[in-house]
């Protein structure tokens, strides 16, 4: 917040609270596993058919660009991980393609921020979620933390472009998408196998 003398002061509510992020992550994982369990119960065959269609129609290239698109915007890439793996592309090809695309989504978001940084909607989202304060406070770590937590990754990368943060800094922070992708990918693969009774 800005004081009367024009200096920026710290509001305690603007501090990054690791406990809040941890609770959000736990809740997100719980909701994802609950959704997987429900889908395995009521839509196993249609989902497996959709996965086979997706792979036959788009393949690994489609998965790569799908993950890149959703991670550079405001969506989530887990459905692509599921479709690719369940469609038969194999564990490691899906992971390498998805992790690579997710990392590249950081520089892509940065470029978008350079182009549309002054957009009123984007500025409103950044201020509403306090990403501007978070970003100014943590710099490189803002991108890294957003890469592995429920903080909107795309909005942080857009903000980095709008603020003209060095591209290399954004890229290095985006490398944290590699372990995050593996974490959620493992949850999806083994969770689905357990819920459908296919676990060894």
C-alpha positions as CSV (number, residue, x, y, z in Angstrom):
1,X,0.0,0.0,0.0
2,X,1.1,3.6,-0.5
3,X,1.5,5.9,2.5
4,X,0.8,9.6,2.5
5,X,4.4,10.4,1.8
6,X,4.3,8.4,-1.3
7,X,6.4,5.5,0.0
8,X,5.3,1.9,-0.5
9,X,4.6,0.2,2.9
10,X,3.9,-3.4,3.7
11,X,0.5,-4.5,4.6
12,X,0.5,-7.8,6.6
13,X,-2.3,-9.0,4.4
14,X,0.0,-8.7,1.4
15,X,2.5,-11.2,2.8
16,X,2.8,-14.6,1.2
17,X,1.4,-17.1,3.7
18,X,2.9,-20.6,3.1
19,X,0.2,-22.2,5.3
20,X,-2.5,-20.8,3.0
21,X,-0.7,-22.1,-0.1
22,X,-0.2,-25.5,1.6
23,X,-3.9,-25.7,2.4
24,X,-4.9,-24.7,-1.1
25,X,-2.5,-27.4,-2.5
26,X,-3.9,-30.1,-0.2
27,X,-7.5,-29.1,-1.1
28,X,-6.7,-29.1,-4.8
29,X,-5.1,-32.5,-4.7
30,X,-8.1,-33.9,-2.7
31,X,-10.6,-32.4,-5.2
32,X,-8.6,-33.8,-8.1
33,X,-8.6,-37.3,-6.6
34,X,-12.3,-37.1,-5.8
35,X,-13.0,-36.1,-9.4
36,X,-10.8,-39.0,-10.7
37,X,-12.7,-41.5,-8.4
38,X,-16.1,-40.2,-9.6
39,X,-15.1,-40.3,-13.2
40,X,-13.7,-43.8,-12.9
41,X,-17.0,-44.8,-11.4
42,X,-19.4,-43.2,-13.9
43,X,-17.4,-42.5,-17.1
44,X,-14.5,-45.0,-17.4
45,X,-15.4,-46.3,-20.8
46,X,-16.2,-42.9,-22.4
47,X,-13.0,-41.4,-21.0
48,X,-10.9,-44.2,-22.3
49,X,-12.6,-43.9,-25.7
50,X,-12.0,-40.1,-25.7
51,X,-8.3,-40.7,-24.8
52,X,-7.9,-43.1,-27.7
53,X,-9.5,-40.6,-30.1
54,X,-7.4,-37.7,-28.8
55,X,-4.2,-39.7,-29.3
56,X,-5.2,-41.0,-32.7
57,X,-6.2,-37.5,-33.9
58,X,-3.5,-35.3,-32.3
59,X,-0.8,-37.5,-30.9
60,X,2.2,-36.3,-28.9
61,X,2.4,-33.0,-30.9
62,X,-1.2,-32.2,-30.0
63,X,-0.5,-32.9,-26.4
64,X,2.5,-30.6,-26.4
65,X,0.7,-27.7,-27.9
66,X,-2.4,-28.3,-25.8
67,X,-0.3,-28.1,-22.6
68,X,1.5,-25.0,-23.9
69,X,-1.8,-23.3,-24.6
70,X,-3.5,-24.0,-21.4
71,X,-0.5,-23.3,-19.2
72,X,0.1,-19.9,-20.9
73,X,-3.5,-19.0,-20.3
74,X,-5.8,-19.6,-17.3
75,X,-6.6,-23.3,-17.6
76,X,-5.0,-26.4,-16.2
77,X,-3.0,-29.1,-18.0
78,X,-4.1,-32.2,-16.1
79,X,-6.7,-33.3,-18.6
80,X,-4.0,-33.5,-21.3
81,X,-1.8,-35.6,-19.1
82,X,-4.7,-38.0,-18.6
83,X,-5.7,-38.1,-22.3
84,X,-2.1,-38.7,-23.4
85,X,-1.3,-41.5,-20.9
86,X,-4.6,-43.3,-21.1
87,X,-4.6,-43.0,-24.9
88,X,-1.4,-45.1,-25.0
89,X,1.4,-42.6,-25.6
90,X,3.4,-44.0,-22.8
91,X,4.5,-42.6,-19.4
92,X,7.8,-40.9,-20.3
93,X,6.8,-39.5,-23.7
94,X,3.8,-37.8,-22.2
95,X,5.8,-36.5,-19.2
96,X,8.6,-35.1,-21.4
97,X,6.2,-33.4,-23.8
98,X,4.0,-32.0,-21.1
99,X,6.9,-30.8,-18.8
100,X,8.7,-29.2,-21.8
101,X,5.5,-27.4,-22.9
102,X,4.7,-26.3,-19.3
103,X,8.2,-24.8,-19.0
104,X,7.9,-23.0,-22.3
105,X,4.5,-21.6,-21.2
106,X,6.5,-19.3,-18.9
107,X,8.3,-17.4,-21.6
108,X,5.1,-17.5,-23.7
109,X,3.2,-15.9,-20.9
110,X,6.0,-13.3,-20.5
111,X,5.7,-12.5,-24.2
112,X,2.0,-12.1,-23.8
113,X,2.5,-9.8,-20.9
114,X,4.9,-7.6,-23.0
115,X,2.1,-7.4,-25.6
116,X,-1.0,-6.9,-23.5
117,X,0.5,-5.7,-20.2
118,X,-1.7,-2.5,-20.2
119,X,-4.9,-4.4,-20.7
120,X,-7.5,-3.3,-18.1
121,X,-8.8,-6.8,-17.5
122,X,-5.3,-8.2,-17.0
123,X,-4.4,-5.3,-14.7
124,X,-7.6,-5.9,-12.7
125,X,-6.8,-9.6,-12.3
126,X,-3.2,-8.8,-11.2
127,X,-4.4,-6.3,-8.6
128,X,-7.3,-8.4,-7.4
129,X,-5.1,-11.4,-6.7
130,X,-2.3,-9.1,-5.3
131,X,0.1,-10.6,-7.9
132,X,1.6,-7.1,-8.4
133,X,2.7,-6.9,-4.8
134,X,3.7,-10.6,-4.7
135,X,5.7,-10.2,-7.9
136,X,7.5,-7.0,-6.7
137,X,8.3,-8.6,-3.4
138,X,9.7,-12.0,-4.6
139,X,10.9,-11.4,-8.2
140,X,12.4,-14.6,-9.5
141,X,10.8,-16.6,-6.7
142,X,7.4,-15.2,-7.6
143,X,7.6,-17.2,-10.9
144,X,9.1,-20.2,-9.1
145,X,6.4,-20.3,-6.4
146,X,3.6,-19.8,-8.9
147,X,5.1,-22.7,-11.0
148,X,4.5,-25.1,-8.1
149,X,1.5,-23.7,-6.1
150,X,-2.1,-22.8,-6.7
151,X,-1.1,-19.2,-7.4
152,X,-2.1,-18.6,-11.1
153,X,1.1,-19.3,-13.0
154,X,-0.1,-17.6,-16.2
155,X,-1.0,-14.4,-14.5
156,X,2.4,-14.2,-12.8
157,X,4.2,-14.8,-16.1
158,X,2.0,-12.2,-17.8
159,X,2.8,-9.8,-15.0
160,X,6.5,-10.6,-15.4
161,X,6.3,-9.5,-19.1
162,X,4.3,-6.4,-18.3
163,X,6.9,-5.5,-15.7
164,X,9.7,-6.3,-18.1
165,X,11.4,-8.8,-15.9
166,X,14.4,-10.4,-17.8
167,X,13.2,-13.3,-19.9
168,X,16.0,-15.6,-18.4
169,X,14.6,-15.0,-14.9
170,X,11.2,-16.1,-16.0
171,X,12.6,-19.1,-17.8
172,X,14.6,-20.2,-14.8
173,X,11.5,-19.8,-12.5
174,X,9.5,-21.8,-15.0
175,X,11.8,-24.8,-14.6
176,X,9.9,-25.5,-11.4
177,X,7.1,-26.7,-13.6
178,X,9.1,-29.9,-14.2
179,X,8.7,-31.4,-10.7
180,X,5.1,-30.1,-10.5
181,X,4.2,-31.8,-13.7
182,X,5.6,-35.1,-12.4
183,X,3.8,-34.8,-9.1
184,X,0.4,-34.3,-10.6
185,X,1.1,-36.8,-13.4
186,X,1.9,-39.5,-10.9
187,X,-1.3,-38.7,-9.0
188,X,-3.4,-39.0,-12.2
189,X,-1.7,-42.2,-13.4
190,X,-1.7,-44.1,-10.1
191,X,-5.0,-42.6,-8.9
192,X,-6.8,-43.7,-12.1
193,X,-5.3,-47.2,-11.9
194,X,-6.4,-47.6,-8.3
195,X,-9.9,-46.3,-8.9
196,X,-10.4,-48.5,-12.0
197,X,-8.9,-51.5,-10.3
198,X,-6.0,-51.7,-12.8
199,X,-3.2,-51.1,-10.2
200,X,-0.7,-53.9,-10.0
